Amino acid sequence: MSYCIPSEVIELMPLKTVVELLDDTGTAETVEEVSPLLVKMISKSDALIDAQLRSRYPVPLTSIPEIIKTISIIFTKYNCWNRRGYDIPMSVTKEYDDGMRLLKEIRDGQVDIGIETDTGEDFFIKTNKTIEDNYFNLESYQ
């Protein structure tokens, strides 16, 4: 499941810009003609979000907080501009940098997105070593 959908990206970018950035043939006039590529850009954005959040939350997220949807849209806008090699508008770059900073704060637990991080299992490490296997002990230091 994607964190955003193409229509949400188009709400925040002019349709003409979306088509121009994603049309490789130069003949597309509607978003439907470039929709498969837009979906790829969304997937790329979602993969980046999952990579950042993987250490804190089980991904992909099953319930999507509004802030994650917004970050996905921001990253998708950036990816659309970046794929063309055009000079990316400063506003898009700033949004991307702010989104990445916020994502790292979410990952580090500084921002709560309302999703439980506890999986219900205690974390522990299994080993085949026993206390008798300790090579160093108090007696060896005296």
Secondary structure, 3 states (H helix, E strand, C coil): CCCCCHHHHHHHCCHHHHHHHHCCCCCCCCHHHHHHHHHHHHHHHHHHHHHHHCCCCCCCCCCCCHHHHHHHHHHHHHHHHHHHCCCCCHHHHHHHHHHHHHHHHHHCCCCCCCCCCCCCCCCCCCCCCCHHHCCCCCHHHC
